Amino acid sequence: MKNLLILLFIPLLGVSQVSYKDVMSINSEDTFKKVVIENGYEFDSVDEEGWISYGFNIVRDSIEGNKSSKWGIYNQNDGKFTFQFNRRTLLGEFFGTEDDTSENPYDKIIKDIKKNCKYYKIINYNGIDYVSYSCSESTYKGKIGFVVSEGVGLIRHFPNPE
């Protein structure tokens, strides 16, 4: 019986994991929405600057703002997209301990970017330095960059890096 329960939960482990292949496939608002919706994200909002936001298991809060451990955002004006992954667990935050992030979607995607893409340069965006790569497998125009800032892993598309 115990083995049956374990087998029932195995499929749940792979659910809602945006992958390297998913990131490489995004080249339009439609493909962005396809990726986030197929990975279990739910619509959050569209702001006045054209940013469409989707979150995973959003906790809605009209006072302090909606919260999620994973966000995907896409800009309707210039085609930029960003994925944000919280790299800290609740226990890690509470006790101030270091977490094992090797199974975090951010770390898995970054591992594949470093393996499959070519380093481009450091790109500063809004005061944050991103290491950026050129990926021949990508369907988007531009570069992909990543950084960890305040415990959050950011993967950002740069359509026209300078």
C-alpha positions in Angstrom: 0.0 0.0 0.0 2.8 2.4 0.9 4.4 1.8 -2.6 1.1 2.5 -4.3 0.9 5.9 -2.5 4.4 6.8 -3.5 3.6 5.9 -7.1 0.5 8.1 -7.0 2.5 11.2 -6.0 5.4 10.8 -8.4 3.6 12.6 -11.3 3.0 15.6 -9.0 6.7 16.2 -8.6 7.2 17.2 -12.2 4.1 19.5 -12.5 4.5 23.2 -13.0 8.2 23.3 -13.9 9.0 25.8 -16.6 12.0 24.3 -18.4 14.9 25.4 -20.5 13.1 24.1 -23.6 10.0 26.2 -22.6 12.1 29.4 -22.2 13.8 28.8 -25.6 10.3 28.4 -27.3 9.0 31.8 -26.3 8.9 34.2 -29.2 5.5 35.9 -28.9 2.8 36.7 -26.4 0.9 33.6 -27.5 3.9 31.2 -26.9 4.5 32.9 -23.5 0.9 32.3 -22.5 1.1 28.7 -23.8 4.2 28.0 -21.6 2.8 29.5 -18.4 -0.7 28.1 -18.7 0.5 24.6 -19.6 2.8 24.8 -16.5 -0.1 25.6 -14.1 0.3 29.4 -13.8 -2.8 31.5 -13.4 -3.5 35.0 -14.8 -2.9 37.8 -12.3 -3.0 41.2 -14.1 -2.0 43.5 -17.0 -0.5 46.8 -15.8 -0.6 50.2 -17.5 2.9 49.6 -19.1 1.6 46.4 -20.9 3.2 43.8 -18.5 1.0 40.6 -18.4 1.6 38.7 -15.1 0.9 35.1 -14.4 1.7 33.4 -11.0 1.8 29.9 -9.7 -0.6 29.2 -6.8 -1.2 32.9 -6.3 -2.3 34.0 -2.9 -4.4 37.0 -3.6 -4.2 40.0 -1.2 -5.7 43.3 -2.0 -3.9 45.1 0.8 -0.3 43.8 0.5 -0.4 42.6 -3.1 -0.6 39.2 -4.6 2.1 36.7 -3.7 3.5 33.7 -5.5 6.7 31.6 -5.4 6.9 31.7 -9.2 6.0 34.5 -11.6 6.1 34.8 -15.4 5.6 38.3 -16.9 5.6 39.4 -20.5 5.6 42.9 -22.0 3.1 43.4 -24.8 5.0 46.5 -26.1 8.5 45.0 -26.7 8.2 41.3 -26.3 10.4 41.1 -23.1 9.7 38.3 -20.7 10.9 37.5 -17.2 10.5 34.5 -15.0 11.0 34.9 -11.2 11.6 31.9 -8.9 11.7 32.2 -5.1 14.9 30.2 -4.2 14.2 30.1 -0.4 12.0 27.7 1.4 9.7 28.9 4.2 11.9 26.9 6.7 15.1 28.4 5.2 13.6 31.9 5.6 12.4 31.3 9.1 15.6 29.8 10.4 18.0 31.8 8.2 19.5 28.6 6.8 20.8 27.9 3.3 18.6 25.9 1.1 19.4 23.2 -1.4 18.3 24.8 -4.6 19.5 22.1 -7.0 16.0 21.1 -7.8 14.7 24.6 -8.1 13.4 25.4 -11.6 15.6 28.4 -11.8 18.8 26.4 -11.1 17.8 23.7 -13.6 17.2 26.2 -16.4 20.4 28.1 -15.6 22.4 24.8 -15.7 21.0 24.2 -19.2 21.7 27.8 -20.4 25.3 27.5 -19.3 25.6 24.1 -21.0 23.9 24.9 -24.3 24.4 28.6 -24.9 27.4 30.9 -25.4 28.3 33.7 -22.9 27.5 37.1 -24.3 28.2 39.8 -21.7 27.0 41.4 -18.5 23.9 43.5 -19.0 22.8 46.1 -16.4 19.0 46.4 -16.3 17.4 48.7 -13.7 20.6 48.7 -11.6 21.0 44.9 -11.6 23.8 43.1 -13.4 22.6 40.1 -15.4 25.0 37.5 -17.0 23.7 37.1 -20.5 24.0 34.3 -23.1 23.3 33.8 -26.7 21.3 30.6 -27.4 21.2 29.1 -30.8 18.2 27.0 -29.9 16.1 30.0 -29.0 13.2 31.1 -31.1 13.3 34.7 -29.6 15.4 37.5 -30.9 18.0 38.8 -28.4 19.8 37.3 -25.4 18.7 35.6 -22.2 20.1 36.8 -18.9 19.9 35.6 -15.3 20.8 36.7 -11.8 19.8 36.0 -8.2 18.7 39.1 -6.3 17.4 39.1 -2.7 16.8 35.3 -2.8 14.8 35.5 -6.1 16.2 33.9 -9.3 15.4 36.0 -12.3 15.6 34.9 -15.9 15.1 37.8 -18.3 14.9 38.2 -22.1 16.8 41.1 -23.6 15.4 41.7 -27.1 18.0 44.4 -28.1 21.0 44.2 -25.7 23.5 47.0 -26.1 
